[in-house]
Amino acid sequence: MDELRSRIDKIDRKLVELLEDRFEVAREIGKYKEEHNLSIYDAKRERDKIDSLGQIASKDKREYMERIMMKIMEQCRTFEEDNKVRYGLLGRRLGHSFSPQIHKALGGYQFGLFEKEPEELEAYMEKGLFDGICVTIPYKRDVMKYCSEISDIARESNSVNVVVRRPDGSLYGDNTDYYGFRYMIESEGFSVQGAKCLVLGSGGVSGTVKKALEDMGADSVRLISRSGEDNYENIDRHYDADIVVNATPVGMYPANGTSPVDIAKFSRCKAAVDLIYNPLRTRFVLDAEKAGIPSCGGMKMLVAQAAKACNLFTGKEICPETIEKVIKKTEIEQANIVMIGMPGAGKTSTGKILSNSIDREFIDMDCMVKNKTGMTPAEIIETEGEDAFRDIETENLKKALRRGGKVVACGGGVVERDENYEILRENSIVVYLKRDLDKLPVRGRPLSKENGVEVLYRRRSPKYESWSDIQIDNVGVGKTAKILAKMIGLDREEEDE
């Protein structure tokens, strides 16, 4: 009997896994039907499906199989109804949006991505398949004409980024970017009162930022555009600005590593604010850090404006503690976890265990170089020289870290190139893994063998320390990986609790 029950238990587990998959596909089908205005229930298809599946079953079980399939289809229909995507983000290119997970964390509802071309906008806005949408590039002004009423803030900003369907079917437009921007500035502690402010860009969000800064007491706010009275050709006359806000898409993924201005030239700047949140630290923000200017990226604004949108959608008030928790969670999920440290410190072994425990892709930079070139780092250094290897390493580092969500083990000499600092800092939590020098191997490591471990350590350790967000001793790779996951906030056991 025990053996038979064990077999049944295994079969039941497989059934649950398969049904999970079926429900997820049903969710996608429901989403497609909703977008194309199709009915969820298709009686003929379901009857045909049950008949065809019934023919597969043996004769003595056919009747029971048909009943089971009818019940499964009934529950999948209910699941589709319960999981209709009533809220979402409207835009043109949304492939790398974090909004679905943010809205799920804030409001508990499904949040879709509705990519529409300009010629599709009118039909989408008039069809009425949504209860509430957030709006992004390039439609923040275009959707205004479909709203029977808009808020004062949206009107004065000349921008709508949230549309809510009222009970009578009419559309109400509001601007939660305003609240998100103010939340970010206030939580960062940047003083706007009496400040001269520059807003880079003249798109849909620029007017919102201008109004928010004016309402917060700015002395003056200038919009810098490509061809207006204040533009990038004469921006030098505004190098005395106190606050500079990047409201352009320059530096946003996938065009990482670019900046609309040289922020170091703003000698009086007290705050550099970038509305971009992907990558976490744009070139604009990193340049500000280097110049000693307080700075921030756009993640706080993104989450705070979503919290206000959630309030408009559901009537639910989102407290600041929840907003901060979701900000931290989203930043951690987006960031790479990058291991640096001496050769032989255990970066690869620890990184592999960590990536498995938190279900992330693992990349070993030395292996990536070998896969690309057919040669190990040691072979490249011995045959072509260290400079040649560093060039290859930097190019591969850019590719590996351009997008977040990975665990990456770097070679020990990654800090030898100063340009790698920005590549590492752009989208990563950098971890310095330490190990006693007498435990570091030199076999197969030409630089350690040639220079001596202590010489390399003295040269590199100051950069390991200054480049890293976290420093941790290797106390055994398994234990170290577990401690590190907890320090970062990715401990699975804690999440389950």
BELMOMO-V335388 format. One record per helix or strand of 2 or more residues. SS is the DSSP state (H for helix, E for strand). FROM is the first residue (numbers start at 0). LEN is the number of residues. Records with the same first field share a line. If there is no record, write none. Layout:
# BELMOMO-V335388
SS->FROM-LEN, FROM-LEN
This chain:
# BELMOMO-V335388
H->1-34, 42-14, 58-24, 98-9, 117-10, 141-5, 151-6, 175-13, 205-10, 234-4, 262-3, 282-8, 298-16, 319-15, 346-12, 364-9, 376-8, 385-16, 413-3, 418-8, 436-3, 445-6, 452-15, 476-12, 491-5
E->86-5, 110-5, 131-4, 148-2, 161-4, 170-4, 195-5, 219-6, 242-4, 270-4, 294-2, 335-5, 360-4, 405-4, 427-7, 469-4
